[in-house]
Each structure stands twice: as structure tokens, then as C-alpha cells.
Amino acid sequence: MGTHVEQLADRDYLGGYSLYGLDHLDAIIKEVKREEVPDQNGKKSPCVVAYFQNGIKPMILNSTNRKKIISLLGTPEIEKWSGVKIRIVTEKVKAFGAIHDALRIANELPSLPELNEKHPKWESAKAALKAGSITIEQLKKNYHVTGKL
């Protein structure tokens, strides 16, 4: 598959074109905050923006996507969204008189890797818990813990 022309525009935020040729994009939320975002005419307006780990561009969270994250995580508190992996997909929507690929949060969270006695990070996870450098809640954001820690 080739390159979508919008990928050359060097946009600051994810857009439907960002997933061109992909089924989905998994991203770990670093933080969510409100900021002034310029529209196509350069006029700035306040938006809710999710920032991700691993160099993934930020995503403007519209009402639909904010509600989906609240539903998936069971909380509207953005501080509790940090470290959570979400799946971003596209959906065809009618807007501005045409059909566009809109970014949407998938209906389920991506599955987490299993952490148990056979996992190579098992011993380091146990040591980090014992030392207090990580909590079980933080660990469970990145792993499905099936072993006894």
C-alpha cells in the first residue's frame, strides 16, 4: 500500500489518514489535557487532547471518543487514564458534505500480555513491587497478571 498524501502534510495531531493501510493503532496514554488547537482556518479553540507514549502523535478527543474511554475505563478521571493502552480505529462518517475516515476508540481495550512465572520480566516485576518502585495497579495497566506475586 502506498503513502496517503495527508501523511506528507506534517500535521501535529492524528487524523483518519494516520491509519491509512492499518486496521488499528494501539497507543498508551501518557496524559490528557485541554489546549488551544487551531482549526483549518487558523482559529484556535479549546480541545481535549490525549498524548501518547512512544512518539505517537497526540489525538484530539471529541465527545464520542471521550465517552468511549470513560465507558471502557469506568472513570471520567483523566489522571486514571495515564498508562492505559487503547485501540484507535477509523470509521466512515459524513461530515462537511463528504464521507471521511474519522478516528474512533475501539469498543474494547487491546489485550494485555500475560505476566506469570514463565514471563522474562516476572522476577524484576516482583522485585519492583517489593521495593515499592511500582504498584500492583501500575503493573496491571501493562500486564494481565496470572501468577501469584
RAVENTA-V421412 format. One record per residue. N is the residue number from 0. SS is DSSP state (A for helix, B for strand, O for the rest). Layout:
BEGIN
N:SS + N:SS
END
This chain:
BEGIN
0:O + 1:O + 2:O + 3:O + 4:A + 5:A + 6:A + 7:A + 8:A + 9:O + 10:O + 11:O + 12:B + 13:O + 14:O + 15:A + 16:A + 17:A + 18:A + 19:O + 20:O + 21:O + 22:O + 23:O + 24:B + 25:B + 26:B + 27:B + 28:B + 29:B + 30:B + 31:B + 32:B + 33:B + 34:B + 35:B + 36:B + 37:B + 38:O + 39:O + 40:O + 41:O + 42:O + 43:B + 44:B + 45:B + 46:B + 47:B + 48:B + 49:B + 50:B + 51:B + 52:O + 53:O + 54:O + 55:O + 56:O + 57:B + 58:B + 59:B + 60:O + 61:O + 62:A + 63:A + 64:A + 65:A + 66:A + 67:A + 68:A + 69:A + 70:A + 71:A + 72:A + 73:O + 74:O + 75:O + 76:O + 77:A + 78:A + 79:A + 80:O + 81:O + 82:O + 83:O + 84:B + 85:B + 86:B + 87:B + 88:B + 89:B + 90:B + 91:B + 92:B + 93:B + 94:B + 95:O + 96:O + 97:B + 98:B + 99:B + 100:B + 101:B + 102:B + 103:B + 104:B + 105:O + 106:O + 107:O + 108:O + 109:O + 110:O + 111:O + 112:B + 113:B + 114:B + 115:O + 116:O + 117:O + 118:O + 119:O + 120:O + 121:A + 122:A + 123:A + 124:A + 125:A + 126:A + 127:A + 128:A + 129:A + 130:A + 131:O + 132:O + 133:O + 134:O + 135:A + 136:A + 137:A + 138:A + 139:A + 140:A + 141:A + 142:B + 143:B + 144:B + 145:O + 146:O + 147:O + 148:O
END
